[in-house]
Structures are given as C-alpha cells and as structure tokens.
Amino acid sequence: MTTTTAPRSETVTVATHTVEAIEAAASAVRARFTKTPAAAIILGTGLGALAREIAVESTIEYRDIPGFPLSTVESHAGRLLCGTLGGKPVVAMQGRFHRYEGYTLQQVTFPVRVLHALGAPTLVVSNACGGMNPLWAPGDLMLIADHLNLLGDNPLVGANDDRLGPRFPDMSEPYDAALRAIAREVALKAGITLREGVYVAVAGPNLETRAEYRMLRTLGADVVGMSTVPEVIVARHAGMRVLGLSIITDQCLPDALEPATLEKILGVAAGAEPKLTAVVRGVLERL
C-alpha cells in the first residue's frame, strides 16, 4: 500500500490490487456486515436516493475501509451501505470514483475487487450520462448493451495476479445477456420505457464539444459519461456478472446543443431515479 494525497487535501491510504490489500478491506466490511451479498451496487452521480430503498443494517464510511479512496464529487456521499433490497442481501456504494478526480484507474476500481471478495457474484452499475441518440430524451433509462473505453487507460495495465483473474479477460459480453433480459421484462411489466445501447467513457471533467459529440456518435455510442467502464472491466476480470443502467440527463445533439449545468443534471437524475429503482429492485427479486 502507498500513501497519496486526495483531491480535497486529505491524506488517505490507497492500495493496488493485491490479494492482501483486498482482503484487508473486505475484512473491515465483514466486521460490520456478515451476510454474503447477492449483488453489489454502484450508485452514480445524482443516483444516491436509491439508497433509501435499501433496508440498511450497517453504514460504513469509505474512510473506515482500508485502501478506499474518498469521494470528492457533489452527490457522492462516500459510504458503503449494507442491507437488503428486493429481498436480497446487498452492498451498495453510495458514491464512486473517477479518473478526473486525480485517482488512477487502479484506485477507482479497487472497491470492485473488495465487493467481489465479499462474495457478490453480480455487479449492478448505474450512472448519469449525456444522450447522443436523437430519438431519446432526458429522463430516459438506458440498459447498457456494450461500451467504448476512451479513457486512455485500462485498470488491468500492469502485472497480472492470476488469483484475481486472467491476463487477457474476454469482453465479448461485458454486460450479462440474461440479466439484461430480466431487466427488459421488469421494465415492460412496470410500464417503464427502457432504451438499450452503447455507453462511451471519456476522461472528463469537461463536457464534450460539438465536434467531439459528432465523433462519439460516429463511433457508435448512444450515450457518454465519465465512469462505469473501468469498474465493469475489473468486474469481468474477476468473473462477476454485470448489469449496467444509465439515466440520460441531458441531450448532446451537436446541431442543437445547449449548455448543461450540474444542477440540471442532478434534477433530471432525481426525477428519473424511481424508474431506475424499480428496475434494479425487480431484477434483484428475480435473481
């Protein structure tokens, strides 16, 4: 483990993905929550309210988990919630980490290793994103079918420990087809419009230019964000099943582009969150 300075001038302990560091963090969580989670959940920007649906048995601040970074972004509370959702034991990250905060992708994804070590076979990732598909609107929910990694880095770069996963993990199906089918069934039954498409991750923190939106759309992306992909790569490396859901918070159409603010993004995310909650709960009930 090494010591680094977090973006908000607090000294925290961060860890590389070593078995020893992962187990130390997992042990700290097990000391407060002994159940084996059926799923782990990562809550994205503006999506922390899903936490209210969890019957929380234990709340663990990130600073109390060895090796965890600290959340520095507005709406990311920075705590691990352990409890029950949809009748299943879960652990949920109320706040995630991003490369633009100054963290490496190893630091960003260290919590995923810990969630896997706790026994969670499934990872549910959520995010707020910009929509580039002209047929979709802010407030729509999108099921992630695939992704593009344009972060300029990969969390698996470096020495590989075969105990954590293979050197060259297959990514032909990063988002589990069976879980996506369940999500579609849940949404249909609840009368929720559920789009399905490709998420592209960029470094940020600035939003994109008109030319960049045109490029990303040409590459095949439907929505754009600054997270999720590194976590999914590590989850798949570890053998976890993954379900990804995005809330489209703003339209990113180059020829009709309007300035976006964090306040607007959070407002749209909050309005659409009940749909996200319904889908996630419904999927967990069917696991």
C-alpha positions in Angstrom: 0.0 0.0 0.0 1.1 3.6 -0.6 0.0 6.9 0.7 -1.2 9.7 -1.5 -3.0 13.0 -1.3 -6.7 13.1 -2.2 -8.0 16.0 -4.2 -9.6 17.6 -1.1 -6.2 17.7 0.6 -6.9 14.8 2.9 -4.2 12.1 3.3 -5.7 8.7 2.6 -4.3 5.2 2.2 -4.8 3.7 -1.3 -3.9 0.3 -2.5 -3.0 -1.6 -5.6 -5.0 -4.7 -6.4 -3.1 -7.1 -4.2 -4.8 -10.0 -2.6 -3.6 -8.8 0.8 -4.9 -5.2 0.3 -8.3 -6.6 -1.0 -8.7 -8.9 1.9 -7.8 -6.2 4.5 -10.6 -4.1 3.1 -13.0 -6.9 2.9 -12.3 -7.9 6.5 -13.1 -4.4 7.6 -16.5 -4.7 5.9 -17.2 -8.2 7.2 -16.6 -6.9 10.8 -19.7 -4.8 10.3 -21.8 -6.9 7.9 -21.6 -10.7 8.0 -24.1 -11.6 5.2 -22.8 -12.6 1.8 -24.3 -10.1 -0.7 -26.3 -11.5 -3.7 -25.3 -8.4 -5.5 -23.2 -5.3 -5.3 -24.5 -1.9 -6.5 -22.6 1.2 -7.5 -24.7 4.4 -7.5 -23.7 7.1 -9.9 -24.0 10.9 -10.0 -27.3 12.0 -8.6 -28.5 8.5 -8.0 -27.8 8.2 -4.3 -31.5 8.2 -3.5 -31.8 4.6 -4.4 -30.1 4.1 -1.1 -33.4 5.0 0.6 -34.9 1.8 -0.7 -32.3 -0.4 1.0 -33.1 -1.7 4.4 -29.7 -0.7 5.8 -28.2 -2.8 8.5 -24.8 -1.2 8.5 -23.3 2.1 7.1 -19.6 2.1 6.6 -17.8 5.3 5.7 -15.2 4.9 3.0 -12.5 6.4 5.2 -13.0 3.4 7.6 -12.2 0.9 4.8 -8.5 0.3 4.3 -7.4 1.3 0.8 -10.7 3.0 -0.3 -10.3 6.4 -1.9 -12.6 9.3 -0.8 -15.5 10.7 -2.9 -14.9 14.3 -3.9 -17.8 14.8 -6.3 -21.1 16.5 -5.3 -23.9 14.0 -4.7 -21.4 11.1 -4.0 -21.9 10.5 -0.3 -18.8 8.3 0.2 -20.2 5.4 2.2 -20.9 1.7 1.8 -24.5 0.6 2.6 -25.0 -3.0 3.7 -28.5 -4.4 3.9 -31.4 -5.8 1.9 -33.1 -4.7 -1.3 -35.6 -6.8 -3.3 -35.4 -9.4 -0.6 -31.7 -10.0 -1.2 -28.7 -9.0 0.8 -26.7 -6.3 -1.0 -23.8 -3.9 -0.5 -24.1 -0.6 -2.3 -21.6 2.1 -2.9 -23.2 5.5 -2.3 -20.7 7.4 -4.4 -18.0 6.2 -6.8 -14.6 7.5 -8.0 -13.5 8.9 -11.3 -10.2 9.4 -13.1 -10.8 13.2 -13.3 -10.6 13.4 -9.5 -7.0 12.6 -9.8 -7.2 8.9 -9.0 -5.6 6.1 -11.1 -7.9 3.5 -12.6 -6.5 1.0 -10.1 -7.7 3.2 -7.3 -11.0 3.9 -9.0 -11.7 0.1 -9.3 -10.2 -1.1 -6.0 -13.7 -1.2 -4.4 -14.9 -3.6 -7.1 -12.3 -6.1 -6.0 -13.5 -5.7 -2.4 -17.1 -6.2 -3.4 -16.1 -9.4 -5.2 -14.1 -10.6 -2.2 -17.2 -10.1 -0.1 -18.8 -12.8 -2.2 -21.0 -10.7 -4.5 -21.4 -12.6 -7.8 -23.2 -9.8 -9.6 -22.4 -6.1 -10.0 -25.1 -3.5 -10.8 -23.6 -0.3 -12.1 -25.6 2.9 -12.6 -24.7 6.3 -14.0 -26.0 9.6 -15.2 -25.0 10.3 -18.8 -25.4 12.6 -21.8 -27.6 11.3 -24.6 -26.5 11.4 -28.2 -29.2 9.3 -29.8 -31.6 11.9 -31.3 -34.6 9.6 -30.7 -34.1 9.5 -26.9 -34.8 12.2 -24.3 -33.6 13.4 -20.9 -35.1 11.3 -18.2 -35.0 8.1 -20.3 -33.5 5.0 -18.8 -30.9 3.1 -20.9 -29.8 -0.5 -20.5 -26.1 -0.7 -21.3 -25.6 -3.4 -24.0 -21.9 -2.6 -24.7 -19.3 0.1 -24.2 -16.4 2.0 -25.6 -13.3 2.8 -23.4 -11.9 6.2 -24.4 -10.4 7.0 -21.0 -6.9 6.5 -22.4 -6.1 3.9 -19.8 -7.1 0.5 -18.5 -7.3 -0.7 -14.9 -5.7 -4.0 -15.8 -2.5 -2.5 -17.1 0.5 -3.8 -15.1 1.4 -7.2 -13.6 -1.5 -9.6 -13.5 -2.2 -11.8 -10.5 -3.9 -15.0 -11.8 -5.7 -15.3 -8.4 -7.7 -12.2 -9.3 -8.4 -13.0 -13.0 -6.8 -14.0 -16.3 -4.2 -11.9 -18.1 -6.4 -11.4 -21.1 -10.1 -11.4 -20.0 -12.7 -11.9 -22.7 -15.0 -8.9 -23.2 -17.3 -10.3 -25.9 -20.2 -9.9 -23.4 -19.3 -7.4 -20.7 -23.0 -6.9 -19.8 -24.7 -10.1 -19.0 -27.4 -11.1 -21.6 -29.6 -12.9 -19.1 -29.6 -10.0 -16.6 -30.5 -7.6 -19.5 -33.4 -9.9 -20.4 -34.7 -9.8 -16.9 -34.3 -6.0 -16.8 -36.3 -5.7 -20.0 -39.1 -7.9 -18.6 -39.2 -5.9 -15.3 -39.4 -2.6 -17.2 -42.1 -3.9 -19.6 -44.2 -5.2 -16.7 -43.8 -1.8 -14.9 -44.6 0.2 -18.0 -41.1 1.8 -18.0 -39.5 2.7 -21.3 -36.1 1.1 -21.3 -33.7 2.0 -24.1 -30.7 -0.1 -24.9 -27.5 1.0 -26.4 -23.7 1.7 -26.2 -22.1 3.8 -23.4 -18.8 5.5 -24.1 -16.5 6.6 -21.2 -14.3 9.7 -21.6 -11.9 11.2 -19.1 -13.7 14.5 -18.4 -14.3 16.5 -16.3 -15.3 19.0 -19.0 -18.3 18.1 -21.1 -17.7 17.5 -24.8 -17.5 19.9 -27.7 -19.9 19.7 -30.7 -17.2 18.1 -32.8 -16.5 15.5 -30.0 -20.2 14.6 -29.8 -20.2 14.0 -33.6 -17.1 11.8 -33.3 -18.5 9.7 -30.4 -21.8 9.2 -32.2 -20.0 8.2 -35.4 -18.0 5.6 -33.4 -21.3 4.0 -32.4 -22.1 5.4 -28.9 -25.6 6.3 -27.8 -24.6 7.9 -24.5 -21.5 9.4 -23.0 -20.2 9.6 -19.4 -17.0 9.6 -17.3 -17.3 6.4 -15.3 -18.6 2.8 -15.3 -16.3 1.2 -17.9 -13.2 0.7 -15.6 -15.5 -0.9 -12.9 -17.0 -3.2 -15.5 -13.6 -4.3 -16.8 -12.4 -5.2 -13.4 -15.7 -6.9 -12.5 -15.5 -9.1 -15.6 -11.8 -9.8 -14.9 -13.0 -11.2 -11.6 -15.7 -13.2 -13.2 -18.7 -11.2 -11.9 -21.9 -10.8 -13.9 -22.7 -7.2 -14.7 -25.9 -5.2 -15.3 -25.5 -1.6 -16.4 -28.1 1.1 -16.3 -27.9 4.8 -17.3 -30.1 7.7 -16.8 -29.9 10.2 -19.7 -29.8 13.6 -18.0 -29.1 15.9 -21.0 -29.3 15.9 -24.8 -26.0 16.1 -26.6 -27.0 16.8 -30.1 -24.3 18.8 -31.9 -26.6 20.9 -34.0 -29.0 21.8 -31.1 -26.6 21.8 -28.2 -27.5 23.8 -25.1 -25.3 24.5 -22.1 -25.6 21.8 -19.4 -25.2 22.5 -15.6 -24.7 20.2 -12.7 -27.9 21.4 -11.2 -29.9 20.5 -14.3 -28.2 17.1 -14.5 -28.9 16.3 -10.8 -32.5 17.4 -11.2 -33.2 15.2 -14.2 -31.5 12.3 -12.5 -33.6 12.7 -9.4 -36.8 12.8 -11.4 -35.9 9.6 -13.3 -34.5 7.7 -10.3 -37.8 6.0 -9.3 -37.7 4.2 -12.7 -34.1 3.1 -12.0 -35.0 1.9 -8.5 -37.9 -0.1 -9.8 -35.8 -1.9 -12.4 -33.0 -2.7 -10.0 -35.3 -3.9 -7.3 -37.2 -6.0 -9.8 -34.0 -7.6 -11.1 -32.8 -8.4 -7.6 -36.1 -10.0 -6.8 -35.7 -12.4 -9.7 -32.1 -13.3 -9.0 
